[in-house]
Amino acid sequence: MPETLESLLWCAALATWLMLLFRIMGERLKPLSKRFGHLLEVALRLRAK
């Protein structure tokens, strides 16, 4: 039983760290994604003319 509890705690800790990592990555990539979207919009606008 203690081994099962230890495994469960390790999984919970790993899930917590992964959520934090993905949140930080999302915050860092948001400006880059906005810039890429803007460049794509400009390129499509120029192509349509």
C-alpha positions as protocol buffer text, in pm:
chain_id: "A"
residue {
  index: 1
  type: MET
  ca { x: 0 y: 0 z: 0 }
}
residue {
  index: 2
  type: PRO
  ca { x: 273 y: 259 z: 78 }
}
residue {
  index: 3
  type: GLU
  ca { x: 434 y: 188 z: -260 }
}
residue {
  index: 4
  type: THR
  ca { x: 106 y: 271 z: -434 }
}
residue {
  index: 5
  type: LEU
  ca { x: 73 y: 594 z: -236 }
}
residue {
  index: 6
  type: GLU
  ca { x: 431 y: 690 z: -322 }
}
residue {
  index: 7
  type: SER
  ca { x: 366 y: 629 z: -693 }
}
residue {
  index: 8
  type: LEU
  ca { x: 50 y: 838 z: -675 }
}
residue {
  index: 9
  type: LEU
  ca { x: 238 y: 1124 z: -510 }
}
residue {
  index: 10
  type: TRP
  ca { x: 512 y: 1110 z: -775 }
}
residue {
  index: 11
  type: CYS
  ca { x: 250 y: 1125 z: -1050 }
}
residue {
  index: 12
  type: ALA
  ca { x: 80 y: 1422 z: -884 }
}
residue {
  index: 13
  type: ALA
  ca { x: 412 y: 1604 z: -849 }
}
residue {
  index: 14
  type: LEU
  ca { x: 500 y: 1535 z: -1212 }
}
residue {
  index: 15
  type: ALA
  ca { x: 160 y: 1658 z: -1329 }
}
residue {
  index: 16
  type: THR
  ca { x: 205 y: 1978 z: -1127 }
}
residue {
  index: 17
  type: TRP
  ca { x: 546 y: 2048 z: -1277 }
}
residue {
  index: 18
  type: LEU
  ca { x: 420 y: 1977 z: -1628 }
}
residue {
  index: 19
  type: MET
  ca { x: 127 y: 2216 z: -1583 }
}
residue {
  index: 20
  type: LEU
  ca { x: 364 y: 2488 z: -1461 }
}
residue {
  index: 21
  type: LEU
  ca { x: 602 y: 2425 z: -1750 }
}
residue {
  index: 22
  type: PHE
  ca { x: 327 y: 2442 z: -2012 }
}
residue {
  index: 23
  type: ARG
  ca { x: 185 y: 2758 z: -1857 }
}
residue {
  index: 24
  type: ILE
  ca { x: 525 y: 2929 z: -1866 }
}
residue {
  index: 25
  type: MET
  ca { x: 586 y: 2812 z: -2222 }
}
residue {
  index: 26
  type: GLY
  ca { x: 242 y: 2936 z: -2326 }
}
residue {
  index: 27
  type: GLU
  ca { x: 307 y: 3278 z: -2178 }
}
residue {
  index: 28
  type: ARG
  ca { x: 644 y: 3302 z: -2353 }
}
residue {
  index: 29
  type: LEU
  ca { x: 511 y: 3188 z: -2690 }
}
residue {
  index: 30
  type: LYS
  ca { x: 200 y: 3409 z: -2693 }
}
residue {
  index: 31
  type: PRO
  ca { x: 382 y: 3722 z: -2825 }
}
residue {
  index: 32
  type: LEU
  ca { x: 562 y: 3513 z: -3084 }
}
residue {
  index: 33
  type: SER
  ca { x: 234 y: 3364 z: -3199 }
}
residue {
  index: 34
  type: LYS
  ca { x: 80 y: 3713 z: -3230 }
}
residue {
  index: 35
  type: ARG
  ca { x: 374 y: 3831 z: -3441 }
}
residue {
  index: 36
  type: PHE
  ca { x: 354 y: 3526 z: -3665 }
}
residue {
  index: 37
  type: GLY
  ca { x: -20 y: 3578 z: -3712 }
}
residue {
  index: 38
  type: HIS
  ca { x: 37 y: 3942 z: -3803 }
}
residue {
  index: 39
  type: LEU
  ca { x: 308 y: 3853 z: -4056 }
}
residue {
  index: 40
  type: LEU
  ca { x: 82 y: 3589 z: -4209 }
}
residue {
  index: 41
  type: GLU
  ca { x: -203 y: 3839 z: -4236 }
}
residue {
  index: 42
  type: VAL
  ca { x: 25 y: 4094 z: -4408 }
}
residue {
  index: 43
  type: ALA
  ca { x: 157 y: 3831 z: -4649 }
}
residue {
  index: 44
  type: LEU
  ca { x: -194 y: 3719 z: -4743 }
}
residue {
  index: 45
  type: ARG
  ca { x: -306 y: 4078 z: -4787 }
}
residue {
  index: 46
  type: LEU
  ca { x: -14 y: 4148 z: -5022 }
}
residue {
  index: 47
  type: ARG
  ca { x: -81 y: 3829 z: -5213 }
}
residue {
  index: 48
  type: ALA
  ca { x: -449 y: 3919 z: -5262 }
}
residue {
  index: 49
  type: LYS
  ca { x: -359 y: 4252 z: -5426 }
}
